Amino acid sequence: MSRTLGALAAVVLGVSLVTAVPATAAQAHPFPSGFPLPNGFLPEGIAIGSAPTAYFGSRADGDLFRVDLRTGRGEVFSQGPGTASVGLKVDRRGRLFVAGGAGGDGRVVDAETGEVLKSYRFATSDTFVNDVVITDHAAYFTDSRKAALYRVGFGRHGGLPESHSVIPLTGDLVLTPGVNNANGIAETPDGKALLIVQSNTGQLHRVDPRTGETTLVDLHGEVLTNGDGLLVEGRTLYVVQNRLNTIAVFSLIKDGTAGKLVTKVTDPRFDVPTTVASFGDRLYLPNARFTTPPTPTTTYNVVSVPEV
């Protein structure tokens, strides 16, 4: 996306993006069911915290865009490094953790000012840092081209370290060279382990964050073809199956070792959605439009559907 497009987008924001809205207020005044992103933006990741603000990253140049969910208006608030911004998560301290795709990096950005607080170089070749999850003690990044997790451990009061650690993935997750493997990542309902979807196999893996050992999650025969972004709320797991234009919804047991399909959600507005986040009783998904040739004028948008 050109810097001009980012600047044009910036002028449309006219309200605060950080004010918390009670659930009752959100229900009384419905938010837009969808809204546009800048032309040529190439979105993929989405993050939403406790406030009605959504954050998106550009695959084109790494710009970060934020939107007020109450109005659908937004702005580019942090200029990218020229490489992609893919998976995103925001923590309760107002920090946005950004996966850097083929750049092999991750960065932490102030979600208010756009300032880059820390950058981490995870890998230099054959890499695609795809997604990130934030736990109480660390942020974990997946790499779709390597059998590894990158851990950014938090210090006192959530302080960011100077360096990261690498956790090799062993066990049931077997790397296939040359394709995207580990993709979306989330915590298990009990918070004791992680879940990773392996896009090329359609498998869901439970990961011990201390050892990196992976075990297949029993989904009773369901295959997560084109599995991408994950969201866990309570014991409900949402899996975005991008090119299938589908959200698969599972009920998990507490430790995340098994789950049963509840339903599959489709919508005619889906155009290769990649990731999912929630606010109130709605799920929000950016349409990455992987099947549409990207140009500077290609349109992109975000759609929302009711939570299941």
C-alpha positions in Angstrom: 0.0 0.0 0.0 1.3 3.4 -0.9 2.1 6.0 1.9 -0.4 8.3 0.1 -3.2 5.8 0.7 -2.2 5.6 4.4 -2.3 9.3 4.7 -5.7 9.6 3.0 -7.0 6.9 5.4 -5.7 8.8 8.4 -7.9 11.9 7.9 -11.2 10.0 8.3 -10.7 9.2 12.0 -12.7 11.6 14.1 -13.2 9.8 17.4 -11.2 8.2 20.1 -10.2 4.6 19.5 -9.5 3.6 23.0 -12.7 4.3 24.9 -14.3 1.2 26.5 -17.9 0.6 25.6 -20.2 -1.4 27.9 -21.8 -4.4 26.3 -25.2 -3.0 27.0 -24.3 0.2 25.0 -23.0 -1.9 22.2 -26.3 -3.8 22.0 -28.4 -0.6 22.1 -26.4 1.0 19.3 -25.4 -1.6 16.8 -22.0 -1.3 15.3 -21.5 -1.6 11.5 -21.6 -5.2 10.2 -18.7 -4.4 7.9 -16.4 -1.7 6.8 -13.7 -1.0 4.2 -10.0 -1.0 4.5 -7.8 1.2 2.3 -7.5 0.1 -1.3 -4.4 -2.0 -2.0 -3.9 -2.7 1.8 -3.7 -6.5 1.5 -4.9 -7.3 5.1 -4.4 -10.6 6.9 -4.2 -10.3 10.7 -6.7 -8.8 13.1 -6.5 -8.0 16.8 -9.2 -6.6 19.2 -8.7 -5.9 22.9 -11.2 -4.7 25.5 -11.9 -1.5 23.7 -14.0 -1.2 20.4 -10.8 -0.9 18.3 -9.6 -3.3 15.7 -6.1 -3.5 14.4 -5.0 -4.8 11.0 -1.6 -5.3 9.3 -0.7 -4.9 5.6 1.0 -7.7 3.7 2.1 -5.0 1.2 4.4 -2.9 3.3 3.6 -3.7 7.0 1.6 -0.6 7.7 -0.8 -0.9 10.7 -4.3 0.3 10.5 -6.8 0.8 13.3 -10.6 1.1 13.1 -13.2 2.3 15.5 -15.7 -0.5 15.5 -18.5 1.9 16.5 -18.2 3.8 13.2 -16.0 1.8 10.9 -13.7 4.7 10.4 -9.9 4.3 10.7 -6.4 5.4 10.1 -2.9 4.2 9.4 -1.2 4.8 12.8 2.1 3.1 12.3 4.2 3.0 9.2 5.5 -0.4 8.2 9.1 -1.5 7.7 8.5 -2.3 4.0 7.9 -6.0 4.8 4.6 -7.7 5.7 2.7 -7.5 8.9 0.7 -10.7 9.3 -0.7 -12.1 12.6 -1.5 -9.6 15.3 -2.4 -9.6 19.0 -2.9 -6.7 21.5 -2.3 -7.1 25.2 -3.9 -5.4 28.2 -0.9 -3.0 28.4 -1.8 -1.5 25.0 1.0 -3.2 23.1 0.4 -4.7 19.7 2.5 -7.8 18.8 3.1 -8.2 15.1 4.3 -11.2 13.1 6.6 -10.2 10.3 6.0 -12.9 7.7 8.9 -13.5 5.2 10.8 -10.7 7.0 11.6 -13.4 9.7 10.9 -10.9 12.5 8.4 -9.8 15.1 7.9 -6.4 16.6 6.0 -4.8 19.5 4.2 -1.5 18.8 2.5 1.0 21.1 -1.1 0.6 20.1 -1.8 4.3 20.8 1.2 6.1 19.3 2.4 3.6 16.7 5.9 3.7 18.2 7.9 0.5 17.8 8.9 -0.6 21.3 11.0 -3.6 20.4 12.0 -5.6 17.4 13.1 -9.2 17.3 15.0 -11.0 14.5 13.8 -14.6 14.6 15.2 -16.0 11.3 17.0 -14.9 8.2 16.1 -17.4 5.5 13.3 -19.8 4.5 11.0 -18.3 7.1 7.4 -17.0 7.4 6.6 -15.7 10.9 2.9 -16.1 10.6 0.9 -15.6 13.9 1.3 -14.8 17.6 -0.5 -15.5 20.8 0.0 -13.6 24.1 -0.1 -15.5 27.4 0.5 -14.2 31.0 4.2 -14.9 30.7 5.2 -14.6 27.1 4.3 -14.1 23.5 4.7 -17.0 21.1 5.2 -16.7 17.3 4.7 -19.4 14.8 6.9 -19.9 11.7 5.2 -21.6 8.8 8.5 -22.7 7.3 10.2 -24.0 10.4 9.4 -26.6 13.1 9.9 -24.0 15.9 8.1 -21.5 18.1 9.7 -18.1 19.0 9.2 -17.1 22.6 9.4 -13.5 23.8 9.3 -13.9 27.6 8.0 -11.1 29.8 9.9 -9.6 32.7 8.7 -7.8 35.8 5.5 -6.0 35.2 5.4 -7.3 31.6 8.7 -5.9 30.6 10.0 -6.7 27.1 13.3 -8.6 26.9 16.2 -7.7 24.7 16.2 -11.2 23.1 14.0 -14.2 22.4 14.3 -17.9 22.7 13.6 -20.7 20.1 11.5 -23.7 21.1 11.9 -26.6 18.6 8.6 -28.4 17.8 8.8 -32.2 18.2 6.2 -35.0 18.2 3.2 -35.3 15.9 3.7 -32.0 13.9 6.0 -33.1 11.0 7.3 -30.3 8.9 6.8 -30.4 5.1 9.4 -28.3 3.4 8.4 -25.6 0.9 4.8 -25.1 2.1 3.1 -23.4 4.9 2.9 -25.6 8.0 2.3 -24.1 11.5 -0.1 -21.1 11.1 -2.7 -19.8 13.6 -2.0 -20.2 17.4 -4.1 -19.8 20.5 -4.1 -21.0 24.2 -6.0 -24.0 25.4 -9.1 -23.3 27.6 -7.1 -24.1 30.8 -4.2 -21.9 29.7 -1.7 -24.6 30.2 -0.8 -25.3 26.6 -1.0 -23.9 23.1 -2.9 -24.9 20.0 -1.5 -24.6 16.5 -3.3 -25.4 13.2 -1.0 -27.0 10.5 -2.4 -25.5 7.3 -0.9 -28.1 4.9 -2.2 -31.1 6.7 -5.4 -29.7 8.2 -4.3 -31.0 11.7 -4.7 -29.2 15.0 -1.9 -29.7 17.5 -1.6 -29.2 21.2 1.8 -27.8 22.1 3.6 -28.0 25.5 5.1 -24.5 25.6 8.0 -25.6 27.9 9.2 -28.5 25.7 7.7 -27.9 22.3 6.3 -31.4 22.2 3.2 -31.5 19.9 0.3 -34.0 20.0 -2.6 -34.3 17.7 -5.9 -32.9 19.0 -8.7 -35.4 18.5 -11.3 -33.7 16.3 -13.3 -36.9 15.7 -12.4 -37.1 12.1 -12.7 -33.4 11.2 -9.9 -32.0 8.9 -9.1 -28.3 9.0 -8.3 -27.8 5.3 -6.8 -24.3 4.7 -6.8 -23.7 8.5 -5.6 -20.2 9.3 -6.5 -18.0 12.2 -7.6 -19.4 15.6 -9.7 -17.9 18.4 -10.5 -19.6 21.7 -13.2 -18.1 23.9 -14.0 -20.2 27.0 -14.2 -23.8 25.6 -15.2 -22.7 22.1 -12.6 -22.8 19.3 -13.1 -20.9 16.1 -10.9 -21.9 13.1 -10.9 -19.8 9.9 -10.6 -22.0 6.8 -9.5 -19.2 4.5 -10.1 -20.5 0.9 -13.1 -22.5 2.0 -14.7 -19.2 3.2 -15.7 -21.0 6.4 -15.4 -20.7 10.2 -15.3 -24.2 11.8 -16.6 -24.0 15.4 -15.6 -26.6 18.0 -16.3 -27.4 21.6 -13.1 -28.2 23.3 -12.4 -30.1 26.5 -10.6 -28.0 29.1 -7.0 -29.2 28.4 -7.5 -28.9 24.6 -6.7 -32.5 23.8 -10.0 -33.1 22.0 -12.9 -31.2 20.5 -16.2 -31.8 18.7 -17.5 -29.9 15.8 -20.5 -27.7 16.7 -21.2 -26.0 13.4 -19.6 -24.4 10.3 -20.3 -20.7 9.6 -20.3 -19.3 6.1 -21.4 -16.0 4.7 -21.8 -14.7 1.1 -19.6 -11.7 2.1 -16.6 -13.9 2.9 -13.8 -13.5 0.3 -11.0 -15.6 1.7 -11.0 -14.4 5.3 -7.9 -15.3 7.1 -8.2 -14.4 10.8 -10.8 -13.7 13.4 -11.3 -11.6 16.6 -14.3 -10.8 18.7 -16.0 -7.9 20.4 -19.3 -8.1 22.2 -21.3 -10.7 20.5 -19.7 -10.4 17.0 -16.8 -12.0 15.2 -14.8 -9.8 12.9 -12.8 -11.2 9.9 -10.7 -9.4 7.3 -11.1 -10.5 3.7 -7.6 -11.2 2.4 -8.9 -12.0 -1.1 -6.0 -14.3 -2.0 -7.8 -15.4 -5.2 -8.0 -11.8 -6.4 -4.9 -10.4 -8.1 -3.7 -7.5 -5.9 -3.3 -4.0 -7.4 -3.0 -0.6 -5.8 -6.7 -0.1 -6.3 -7.9 -3.5 -5.2 -10.6 -3.1 -2.6 -10.5 -4.9 0.8 -12.9 -5.0 3.7 -13.8 -6.5 7.0 -17.1 -8.3 7.8 -18.7 -9.4 11.0 -21.0 -12.2 11.9 -22.7 -13.2 15.2 -20.8 -15.4 17.6 -22.0 -19.0 17.9 
